């Protein structure tokens, strides 16, 4: 192992292409592709909410394998106060 501190219990792979998770599907978290940045940049809040999700799970979840990353937005709405 090149990086013994990192494993499925503490790693999340974030990408806009789900095929990139083929080798580690449970660690994959699919986000929307960022397109048309000039037009949508003021309304795009996905990374803002994703950052809250990642901080929250880093502090409160022992094993990331227990999470369903495909439902990360619901998890934020239910578990991160003040972001609804």
Beta strands, then each sheet from edge to edge (+ up, - down):
strand 1: 13-15
strand 2: 28-30
sheet 1: 1+ 2+
end
